[in-house]
Amino acid sequence: MKHLYLKLKIQTSKLSLLCLFVVFCSLSAFSQTYNHASVWSRLLVSKQFGKWTVSGDVAYRRQNDFRYSKYNFLAKPLLDAQRITVGYRTKSWLFNVAISRWHAYQILGKEADFVKLPTIEWRFTPGIEYFKNFNKSTFQWRTQYEYRSFVDRTAGRFRQRLQFRQPISKTNSLVFLQEALFGAPPNSTKKYEQNQLGVTFNHNFTKHLESELGYRYIFRRRRTSDEIDNENAVVVGLMYRL
């Protein structure tokens, strides 16, 4: 039975990825699409107090300037953000809430994007996460709601993430993720807004210090049109647990 379960799980995962690929191709066929290259970097520091955890992280991202190259991903700023998260952990569940500030530039897909001003956004994000261990591997499901406050509007969004961590040695592991983002009240766009698909190579220098290096593909629908951004991102991160 266990062997049959694992086989069905693998087949279901393959079918899900195929369906996502078909959806992306279908949407892209009827929309104006722009291709991008970017680099995502972050630094996270966390501390555990019994079943409680507190973490703070900063993110910084840059993007290419398509007028000169598709691959010069350090050419222009894309985003900088700061976040504080408080969580409560049980054996299989993590309940958390985060507040964050996002200073974001328009992703550059056409000439008109260069004149758009950056936005300031505050996010309030409650969420829950479920963990399941398979031998040394870990499956994680996360669902979050984001209340997003801009200078001139508010918006809501749901995030659904599936993540699988597979150790490949005592200090190294591979992390696979799939995350979908949907519009939600207030002022929902009623759209399948974004999808992120990625893999990272994680290395533990010590039990406190971990790094990540990987790739993420982001499919993003623009808020006010049928234009689509296809973003290819290099992911670099450093996590320190006090």
VEXLONU-842546 format. One line per field, with one value per atom (N, C-alpha, C): atom name; x, y, z. Coordinates in Angstrom, 1 decimal. Layout:
# residues N
atom <- [CA	...]
c1 <- [X	...]
c2 <- [Y	...]
c3 <- [Z	...]
# end
This chain:
# residues 242
atom <- [N	CA	C	N	CA	C	N	CA	C	N	CA	C	N	CA	C	N	CA	C	N	CA	C	N	CA	C	N	CA	C	N	CA	C	N	CA	C	N	CA	C	N	CA	C	N	CA	C	N	CA	C	N	CA	C	N	CA	C	N	CA	C	N	CA	C	N	CA	C	N	CA	C	N	CA	C	N	CA	C	N	CA	C	N	CA	C	N	CA	C	N	CA	C	N	CA	C	N	CA	C	N	CA	C	N	CA	C	N	CA	C	N	CA	C	N	CA	C	N	CA	C	N	CA	C	N	CA	C	N	CA	C	N	CA	C	N	CA	C	N	CA	C	N	CA	C	N	CA	C	N	CA	C	N	CA	C	N	CA	C	N	CA	C	N	CA	C	N	CA	C	N	CA	C	N	CA	C	N	CA	C	N	CA	C	N	CA	C	N	CA	C	N	CA	C	N	CA	C	N	CA	C	N	CA	C	N	CA	C	N	CA	C	N	CA	C	N	CA	C	N	CA	C	N	CA	C	N	CA	C	N	CA	C	N	CA	C	N	CA	C	N	CA	C	N	CA	C	N	CA	C	N	CA	C	N	CA	C	N	CA	C	N	CA	C	N	CA	C	N	CA	C	N	CA	C	N	CA	C	N	CA	C	N	CA	C	N	CA	C	N	CA	C	N	CA	C	N	CA	C	N	CA	C	N	CA	C	N	CA	C	N	CA	C	N	CA	C	N	CA	C	N	CA	C	N	CA	C	N	CA	C	N	CA	C	N	CA	C	N	CA	C	N	CA	C	N	CA	C	N	CA	C	N	CA	C	N	CA	C	N	CA	C	N	CA	C	N	CA	C	N	CA	C	N	CA	C	N	CA	C	N	CA	C	N	CA	C	N	CA	C	N	CA	C	N	CA	C	N	CA	C	N	CA	C	N	CA	C	N	CA	C	N	CA	C	N	CA	C	N	CA	C	N	CA	C	N	CA	C	N	CA	C	N	CA	C	N	CA	C	N	CA	C	N	CA	C	N	CA	C	N	CA	C	N	CA	C	N	CA	C	N	CA	C	N	CA	C	N	CA	C	N	CA	C	N	CA	C	N	CA	C	N	CA	C	N	CA	C	N	CA	C	N	CA	C	N	CA	C	N	CA	C	N	CA	C	N	CA	C	N	CA	C	N	CA	C	N	CA	C	N	CA	C	N	CA	C	N	CA	C	N	CA	C	N	CA	C	N	CA	C	N	CA	C	N	CA	C	N	CA	C	N	CA	C	N	CA	C	N	CA	C	N	CA	C	N	CA	C	N	CA	C	N	CA	C	N	CA	C	N	CA	C	N	CA	C	N	CA	C	N	CA	C	N	CA	C	N	CA	C	N	CA	C	N	CA	C	N	CA	C	N	CA	C	N	CA	C	N	CA	C	N	CA	C	N	CA	C	N	CA	C	N	CA	C	N	CA	C	N	CA	C	N	CA	C	N	CA	C	N	CA	C	N	CA	C	N	CA	C	N	CA	C	N	CA	C	N	CA	C	N	CA	C	N	CA	C	N	CA	C	N	CA	C	N	CA	C	N	CA	C	N	CA	C	N	CA	C	N	CA	C	N	CA	C	N	CA	C	N	CA	C	N	CA	C	N	CA	C	N	CA	C	N	CA	C	N	CA	C	N	CA	C	N	CA	C	N	CA	C	N	CA	C	N	CA	C	N	CA	C	N	CA	C	N	CA	C	N	CA	C	N	CA	C	N	CA	C	N	CA	C	N	CA	C	N	CA	C	N	CA	C	N	CA	C	N	CA	C	N	CA	C	N	CA	C	N	CA	C	N	CA	C	N	CA	C	N	CA	C	N	CA	C	N	CA	C	N	CA	C	N	CA	C	N	CA	C	N	CA	C	N	CA	C	N	CA	C	N	CA	C	N	CA	C]
c1 <- [0.8	0.0	0.9	1.9	2.8	3.4	3.9	4.5	3.5	2.2	1.2	0.9	0.9	0.6	1.7	2.9	4.0	4.0	3.6	3.5	2.4	1.2	0.1	0.5	1.2	1.6	2.5	3.5	4.4	3.6	2.7	1.9	1.0	0.5	-0.4	0.4	1.7	2.5	2.9	3.2	3.5	2.3	1.1	-0.1	-0.3	-0.1	-0.3	0.6	1.9	2.8	2.5	2.0	1.6	0.4	-0.6	-1.7	-1.3	-0.4	0.1	0.7	1.6	2.2	1.3	0.2	-0.8	-1.6	-1.9	-2.5	-1.7	-0.4	0.5	0.6	0.7	0.8	-0.5	-1.6	-2.9	-3.1	-2.8	-2.9	-1.9	-0.7	0.3	-0.1	-0.8	-1.1	-2.1	-2.9	-3.9	-3.5	-2.3	-1.9	-0.5	-0.3	1.0	1.9	3.1	4.0	5.3	5.9	7.3	8.2	9.4	10.3	11.3	11.7	12.6	13.6	14.7	15.7	15.9	16.0	16.2	17.0	17.4	18.1	17.3	17.0	16.3	17.2	17.4	18.3	17.6	17.9	17.3	18.2	18.0	18.7	17.7	17.7	16.7	17.4	16.9	17.4	16.2	16.3	15.2	15.6	14.7	14.9	13.7	14.0	12.9	12.9	11.6	11.4	10.4	10.8	9.9	9.1	7.8	7.0	6.8	7.3	7.2	8.4	8.3	9.4	9.2	10.3	10.2	11.3	11.0	12.0	11.9	13.0	13.0	13.8	13.3	14.1	14.0	15.0	15.1	15.3	14.7	14.8	15.2	16.0	16.4	16.5	15.9	15.8	16.2	16.8	17.1	16.7	16.6	16.1	16.9	16.6	17.3	16.6	17.4	16.9	16.8	15.6	15.5	16.0	16.2	16.7	18.1	18.8	20.2	20.5	19.8	20.0	18.9	18.6	17.6	18.2	19.5	20.1	20.9	20.9	21.7	20.8	20.6	19.6	20.0	21.2	21.6	21.4	20.8	20.8	19.9	18.7	17.7	17.2	16.8	16.2	14.8	14.4	13.1	12.3	12.9	12.2	13.1	12.7	13.3	12.2	12.4	11.3	11.9	11.1	11.4	10.2	10.4	9.3	9.6	8.6	8.7	7.6	8.0	7.0	7.0	5.9	5.7	4.9	5.4	4.8	4.7	3.7	3.5	3.5	4.4	4.6	4.2	3.4	3.1	3.8	3.5	4.3	4.1	2.9	2.7	2.2	1.9	1.4	2.2	2.2	2.8	1.7	1.4	0.5	1.3	1.2	2.0	1.3	1.9	1.4	2.6	2.5	3.6	3.1	4.0	3.8	5.0	4.8	6.0	5.7	6.8	6.8	7.6	6.9	7.5	7.6	8.8	9.1	9.4	8.5	8.6	8.6	9.5	9.5	8.7	8.3	7.6	8.5	8.1	8.9	8.9	10.1	10.3	10.0	8.8	8.5	8.3	8.0	7.8	8.2	8.3	8.8	8.0	6.7	5.9	6.2	6.8	7.1	8.2	9.0	10.1	9.7	8.5	8.0	7.1	6.8	6.0	6.8	6.2	6.9	6.8	7.8	7.7	6.6	6.1	5.0	5.5	4.8	5.0	3.8	4.1	3.0	3.2	2.2	2.2	1.4	1.9	1.2	1.0	-0.3	-0.6	-0.9	-0.2	-0.3	-0.4	-1.6	-1.8	-1.7	-1.2	-1.1	-1.0	-1.1	-0.9	-0.1	0.7	1.6	1.4	1.4	1.4	2.6	3.2	4.4	4.2	4.8	4.7	6.1	6.6	8.0	7.8	8.6	8.7	10.2	10.5	11.9	12.7	13.6	14.4	13.8	12.9	12.3	11.1	10.8	9.8	8.9	7.6	6.6	5.9	5.7	5.2	4.1	2.9	1.8	1.6	1.5	1.3	0.2	-0.7	-1.7	-1.7	-1.8	-1.7	-2.7	-3.2	-4.0	-3.2	-3.1	-2.4	-3.4	-3.4	-4.1	-3.1	-3.3	-2.3	-2.8	-2.0	-2.4	-1.4	-1.9	-1.1	-1.5	-0.8	-1.1	-2.6	-2.9	-4.2	-5.3	-5.0	-5.9	-5.5	-6.5	-6.2	-6.6	-6.0	-6.3	-6.0	-6.6	-6.4	-5.8	-5.2	-4.6	-4.5	-4.7	-4.5	-3.2	-2.4	-1.2	-1.3	-1.0	-1.0	0.4	1.1	2.5	2.6	3.2	3.6	5.1	5.7	7.2	7.7	8.8	9.3	10.8	11.3	12.8	13.3	14.3	15.0	16.5	16.9	18.3	19.1	20.3	21.2	22.5	22.7	23.9	23.6	24.6	24.4	24.2	24.8	24.7	24.0	23.6	23.0	21.6	20.8	19.5	19.0	18.0	17.2	15.8	15.4	14.0	13.3	12.1	11.3	10.0	9.5	8.3	7.4	6.1	5.1	4.2	4.0	3.1	2.2	0.9	-0.1	-0.7	-0.9	-1.4	-2.7	-3.8	-5.1	-5.6	-6.3	-7.0	-8.0	-8.2	-9.2	-9.7	-10.8	-11.3	-10.3	-10.2	-11.1	-10.5	-11.4	-11.1	-10.4	-10.9	-10.3	-10.4	-9.3	-9.3	-9.9	-10.2	-10.8	-10.0	-8.7	-7.8	-6.8	-6.4	-5.2	-4.0	-3.5	-2.6	-1.2	-0.7	0.7	1.0	2.0	2.5	4.0	4.5	6.0	6.4	7.3	7.8	9.3	9.9	11.4	12.0	13.4	14.2	15.4	15.8	17.1	17.9	19.2	20.2	20.6	20.3	20.5	21.7	22.6	23.8	23.8	24.0	24.1	25.6	26.1	27.4	27.6	26.6	26.5	25.0	24.7	23.3	22.5	23.3	22.7	22.6	23.5	23.7	23.4	22.5	22.1	22.1	22.5	22.4	21.5	21.1	20.3	20.7	20.7	21.0	20.2	19.4	18.6	17.9	16.8	16.2	14.7	14.0	12.5	11.9	10.9	10.1	8.9	8.6	7.4	6.5	5.3	4.3	3.4	3.3	2.6	1.7	0.4	-0.6	-0.6	-0.6	-0.6	-2.1	-2.1	-3.4	-4.5	-4.1	-5.1	-5.2	-4.6	-4.6	-4.4	-4.4	-4.1	-2.6	-1.8	-0.4	0.2	1.2	1.8	3.3	3.9	5.3	5.8	6.8	7.5	8.9	9.1	10.3	11.1	12.4	13.4	14.3	14.3	15.0	16.1	17.3	18.3	18.0	18.0	17.6	18.8	19.1	20.3	19.8	20.1	19.6	20.6	20.4	21.2	20.3	20.2	19.3	20.2	20.0	20.7	19.7	19.9	19.0	19.8	19.3	20.0	19.8]
c2 <- [-1.2	0.0	1.3	1.2	2.4	2.7	1.6	1.8	2.3	1.8	2.3	3.8	4.2	5.6	6.5	6.1	6.9	7.1	6.0	6.0	6.9	6.8	7.7	9.2	9.4	10.8	11.4	10.6	11.0	11.3	10.4	10.6	11.9	12.1	13.3	14.6	14.6	15.7	16.0	15.0	15.2	15.8	15.2	15.7	17.2	17.5	18.9	19.9	19.5	20.3	20.5	19.4	19.4	20.3	20.3	21.2	22.6	22.9	24.3	24.8	23.9	24.3	24.6	23.8	24.0	25.3	25.6	26.8	28.0	28.0	29.1	29.3	28.2	28.4	28.9	28.5	29.0	30.5	30.9	32.3	33.2	32.7	33.4	33.6	32.6	32.7	33.8	34.3	35.3	36.6	36.8	37.9	38.5	39.7	40.3	39.9	39.3	38.7	39.5	39.6	40.2	39.2	39.1	38.2	39.0	38.5	39.3	38.3	39.0	38.3	39.1	38.5	39.2	38.4	39.0	38.3	38.7	37.6	37.8	37.5	38.4	38.1	38.4	37.7	37.9	37.5	38.1	37.8	37.6	36.4	36.2	35.8	36.4	36.0	35.6	34.5	34.0	33.5	33.4	33.0	32.2	31.1	30.2	30.3	30.5	30.6	29.5	28.3	27.2	26.9	27.0	26.8	28.0	29.1	30.4	30.7	31.3	31.8	33.2	34.0	35.4	35.5	36.1	36.2	37.6	38.1	39.3	39.0	39.5	39.4	40.6	40.8	41.8	41.2	41.8	41.3	42.4	42.1	43.1	42.4	43.0	42.4	43.4	42.9	43.8	43.1	43.9	43.3	43.8	43.2	43.6	44.8	45.5	46.6	46.0	45.7	45.0	45.8	47.1	48.0	47.6	47.0	46.7	45.2	44.4	43.0	42.3	41.0	40.2	39.6	39.7	38.9	39.8	41.1	42.0	42.2	41.2	41.3	42.2	42.8	43.8	45.2	45.4	46.8	47.8	47.3	48.2	47.7	48.6	48.1	47.5	46.5	46.0	46.1	45.8	45.7	45.7	46.3	46.1	46.0	45.1	44.8	44.5	44.7	44.3	43.7	42.6	41.9	41.3	41.3	40.7	39.7	38.5	37.4	36.8	36.5	35.8	34.5	33.4	32.1	31.2	30.3	29.3	27.9	27.1	25.8	24.6	23.7	22.4	21.3	20.1	19.0	19.1	19.3	19.3	20.6	21.6	22.9	24.1	25.1	26.4	27.5	28.3	29.4	30.7	31.6	32.8	34.0	35.1	36.4	37.3	38.0	38.9	40.3	41.2	42.6	43.0	43.6	43.9	45.2	45.7	46.9	46.6	47.0	46.7	47.9	48.2	49.3	48.8	48.8	48.1	49.0	48.7	49.4	48.6	49.2	48.5	47.6	46.4	45.4	45.9	45.9	46.6	45.6	45.9	45.0	45.8	47.2	48.0	49.5	50.3	51.7	52.4	52.2	53.0	52.6	51.5	51.1	52.0	52.6	53.4	54.7	55.1	56.4	56.2	54.9	54.6	54.7	55.4	55.6	54.3	54.2	53.0	53.2	52.0	52.0	51.6	52.1	51.7	50.9	49.7	48.8	48.2	48.2	47.5	46.3	45.2	43.9	43.4	42.9	42.2	40.8	39.8	38.4	37.3	36.9	35.7	34.5	33.4	32.1	30.9	29.7	28.5	27.6	26.7	25.8	24.4	23.4	22.0	21.3	20.4	19.7	18.2	17.5	16.0	15.5	14.6	14.0	12.6	12.4	11.1	10.7	9.8	9.5	10.8	11.1	12.4	13.6	13.3	14.4	15.1	16.3	17.1	17.7	17.4	18.1	19.2	20.4	21.5	22.1	22.4	23.1	24.4	25.5	26.8	27.6	28.1	29.0	30.3	31.4	32.7	33.7	34.6	35.7	37.0	37.8	39.1	40.3	41.1	42.4	43.4	44.0	44.9	46.3	47.2	48.6	49.5	50.2	51.1	52.5	53.5	54.9	55.2	54.7	55.0	53.9	52.7	51.6	50.5	49.6	48.4	47.2	46.0	44.8	43.6	42.5	41.2	40.2	39.2	38.1	36.8	35.7	34.4	33.8	33.1	32.4	31.0	30.1	28.6	28.1	27.6	27.0	25.6	24.8	23.4	23.4	22.8	22.7	21.4	20.9	19.6	19.7	19.3	19.4	18.0	17.7	16.4	16.5	16.0	16.0	15.1	15.6	14.8	14.5	15.1	14.7	15.3	15.2	15.7	17.2	17.9	19.4	20.0	19.2	19.8	19.2	20.0	19.5	20.3	19.7	20.4	20.7	21.9	22.4	22.8	22.1	22.3	23.0	24.1	24.8	25.1	25.1	25.6	26.4	27.7	28.6	29.4	29.4	30.1	31.2	32.4	33.6	34.0	34.2	34.5	35.9	36.6	37.8	37.5	38.3	38.1	39.5	39.5	40.8	41.4	42.7	43.7	44.0	44.5	45.0	43.9	42.7	41.6	41.8	41.4	41.4	40.2	39.2	37.9	37.3	37.3	36.7	35.7	34.8	34.0	34.8	35.5	36.6	36.2	35.1	34.8	33.3	32.8	31.5	31.5	30.8	30.7	29.2	28.8	27.5	27.5	26.8	27.0	25.8	25.9	24.9	25.6	25.2	25.8	24.7	25.0	24.1	24.8	24.1	24.7	24.0	24.8	24.3	24.8	23.8	24.2	24.3	25.5	25.7	25.2	25.6	25.1	24.8	24.4	24.2	25.6	26.7	28.0	28.7	28.4	29.2	28.3	28.8	28.1	29.0	28.6	29.4	28.7	29.5	28.9	29.6	28.8	29.3	28.5	29.2	28.5	29.3	28.8	29.4	29.4	30.5	30.5	31.1	30.5	31.0	31.6	32.9	33.6	34.0	33.5	33.9	34.9	36.1	37.2	37.9	38.1	38.8	40.2	41.2	42.6	43.0	43.9	44.2	44.8	45.6	46.3	45.9	44.8	44.4	42.9	42.4	41.0	40.8	41.7	41.6	40.6	39.8	38.8	39.0	38.9	39.0	37.6	37.1	35.9	36.2	35.9	36.4	35.1	35.2	34.1	34.7	34.2	34.8	33.8	34.4	33.7	34.1	33.0	33.2	33.0	34.0	33.9	34.3	33.4	33.7	33.2	33.9	33.5	33.5	32.4	32.3	32.0	32.8	32.6	32.4	31.3	31.0	31.2	32.1	32.4	31.3]
c3 <- [0.0	0.0	0.0	0.8	0.9	-0.5	-1.2	-2.5	-3.5	-3.4	-4.3	-4.0	-2.7	-2.3	-2.9	-2.8	-3.3	-4.8	-5.4	-6.9	-7.4	-6.7	-7.0	-6.7	-5.7	-5.3	-6.4	-6.9	-7.9	-9.2	-9.6	-10.8	-10.7	-9.5	-9.3	-9.4	-8.9	-8.9	-10.4	-11.2	-12.6	-13.3	-13.0	-13.7	-13.4	-12.1	-11.7	-12.4	-12.5	-13.2	-14.7	-15.3	-16.7	-16.9	-16.0	-16.0	-15.9	-15.0	-14.8	-16.1	-16.7	-17.9	-19.0	-19.1	-20.2	-19.9	-18.7	-18.3	-18.7	-18.4	-18.7	-20.2	-20.9	-22.4	-23.0	-22.4	-23.0	-22.7	-21.5	-21.1	-21.9	-22.1	-22.8	-24.3	-24.8	-26.3	-26.6	-25.6	-25.8	-25.1	-24.6	-23.9	-24.4	-24.1	-24.4	-23.3	-23.6	-22.6	-22.7	-21.5	-21.4	-20.6	-21.0	-20.3	-19.5	-18.4	-17.5	-16.8	-16.4	-15.5	-14.3	-13.1	-11.9	-10.9	-9.8	-8.7	-7.4	-6.7	-5.4	-4.3	-3.3	-2.2	-0.9	0.1	1.5	2.6	3.7	4.9	6.0	6.7	7.7	9.0	10.1	11.5	12.3	13.0	13.8	15.2	16.1	17.4	17.9	18.6	19.1	20.6	21.2	22.6	22.9	23.2	23.4	22.1	22.2	21.0	20.1	20.6	19.9	19.1	17.9	17.1	16.7	16.7	16.2	15.1	14.0	12.9	12.3	11.8	11.0	9.7	8.6	7.4	6.5	5.7	4.7	3.3	2.3	1.0	0.1	-1.0	-1.9	-3.3	-4.3	-5.6	-6.7	-7.8	-8.9	-10.2	-11.3	-12.5	-13.7	-14.9	-16.1	-16.7	-17.6	-18.5	-19.9	-20.4	-21.7	-22.8	-22.6	-23.7	-24.1	-23.1	-23.3	-23.4	-22.5	-22.5	-21.7	-22.1	-21.4	-20.1	-19.9	-18.8	-17.8	-18.0	-17.1	-15.8	-15.0	-13.9	-12.8	-12.8	-11.8	-12.2	-13.4	-14.0	-13.2	-12.8	-12.2	-10.9	-10.0	-8.7	-9.0	-8.2	-8.4	-7.1	-5.9	-4.7	-3.5	-2.4	-1.1	-0.1	0.9	1.8	3.2	4.3	5.6	6.3	7.0	7.6	9.0	9.9	11.2	11.3	11.8	11.9	13.2	13.8	15.1	14.8	15.3	15.1	16.3	16.3	17.4	16.8	17.2	16.6	17.4	16.8	17.5	16.7	16.9	16.2	14.7	14.2	12.8	12.2	13.1	12.6	13.1	12.3	12.6	12.3	13.3	13.2	13.3	12.3	12.3	11.8	12.1	11.6	11.4	10.3	9.9	9.5	9.7	9.2	8.4	7.3	6.4	5.6	5.2	4.3	3.0	1.9	0.6	-0.3	-0.7	-1.6	-3.0	-3.9	-5.2	-6.4	-7.3	-8.6	-9.6	-10.7	-11.7	-12.4	-12.7	-13.5	-14.9	-15.5	-16.8	-18.0	-18.6	-19.8	-21.1	-20.9	-22.1	-21.7	-22.7	-22.5	-21.4	-21.4	-20.5	-19.0	-18.8	-17.4	-16.8	-17.6	-17.0	-16.4	-16.7	-16.1	-14.9	-14.5	-13.4	-12.1	-11.1	-9.8	-8.9	-8.1	-7.2	-6.2	-5.6	-4.7	-3.3	-2.3	-0.9	-0.5	0.1	0.5	1.8	2.7	4.0	3.9	4.4	4.4	5.8	6.1	7.3	6.9	7.4	6.8	7.9	8.2	9.0	8.2	8.7	8.0	8.8	8.2	8.9	8.0	8.6	7.9	8.5	7.6	8.0	7.5	8.4	8.1	8.3	7.3	7.4	7.0	7.8	7.6	6.9	5.9	5.2	5.3	6.3	6.6	6.9	6.1	6.3	5.5	4.7	3.8	4.6	4.2	4.8	3.8	3.9	3.0	3.8	3.2	3.9	3.0	3.6	3.0	3.8	3.1	3.7	3.0	3.8	3.3	4.0	3.3	3.9	3.3	4.1	3.6	3.7	2.7	2.7	2.6	3.6	3.5	3.1	2.0	1.4	1.3	1.9	2.0	1.2	0.2	-0.6	-0.2	-0.8	-0.6	-1.0	-2.2	-2.8	-2.9	-2.3	-2.4	-1.4	-1.2	-0.5	-1.3	-1.0	-1.8	-0.9	-1.3	-0.6	-1.5	-0.9	-1.7	-0.9	-1.4	-0.8	-1.5	-0.7	-1.1	-0.7	-1.6	-1.4	-1.8	-0.8	-1.2	-0.8	-1.7	-1.4	-1.5	-0.5	-0.5	-0.1	-0.7	-0.3	-0.2	1.0	1.3	1.3	0.4	0.3	0.7	1.8	2.1	1.1	0.8	-0.1	0.6	1.8	2.6	4.0	4.9	6.2	6.3	5.3	5.4	4.2	3.2	2.0	1.7	1.1	0.8	-0.4	-1.1	-2.2	-1.7	-2.1	-1.7	-2.9	-3.1	-4.3	-3.8	-4.6	-4.1	-5.3	-5.0	-5.9	-5.2	-5.6	-4.9	-5.9	-5.5	-6.4	-5.6	-6.2	-5.6	-6.3	-5.5	-6.0	-5.4	-6.2	-5.7	-4.6	-3.6	-2.5	-2.0	-1.3	-0.7	0.2	0.4	-0.3	-1.7	-2.6	-3.9	-4.7	-4.6	-5.4	-6.9	-7.5	-9.0	-9.6	-8.7	-9.1	-10.2	-10.0	-11.0	-10.3	-11.1	-10.8	-11.0	-10.0	-10.1	-10.5	-9.8	-9.9	-9.6	-10.2	-9.8	-9.7	-8.7	-8.5	-8.4	-9.2	-9.3	-9.2	-8.2	-8.0	-7.3	-7.3	-6.6	-6.1	-4.8	-4.3	-3.7	-3.7	-3.1	-1.7	-0.6	0.7	1.4	2.0	2.7	4.1	5.1	6.5	6.8	7.1	7.5	9.0	9.8	11.2	11.5	12.7	13.0	13.1	13.1	13.2	11.8	10.9	9.7	8.5	7.6	6.4	5.2	4.1	2.8	1.8	0.9	-0.2	-1.6	-2.6	-3.9	-4.9	-5.8	-6.7	-7.8	-8.3	-9.4	-9.1	-9.6	-9.5	-10.7	-11.2	-12.4	-11.9	-12.2	-11.7	-12.9	-12.9	-13.9	-13.3	-13.8	-13.1	-14.1	-13.7	-14.5	-14.0	-14.9	-14.4	-14.0	-13.0	-12.4	-13.3	-14.2	-14.9	-16.4	-16.8	-18.2	-18.3	-19.5	-19.8	-20.1	-19.8	-20.0	-18.9	-19.4	-18.5	-18.5	-17.3	-17.1	-16.7	-17.5	-17.2	-16.6	-15.3	-14.6	-14.3	-14.7	-14.3	-13.3	-12.1	-11.0	-10.4	-10.2	-9.4	-7.9	-7.0	-5.6	-4.8	-3.9	-3.0	-1.6	-0.6	0.7	1.8	3.0	4.2	5.4	6.1	7.3	8.5	9.6	10.8	11.9	12.7	13.8	15.1	15.9	17.1	18.2]
# end
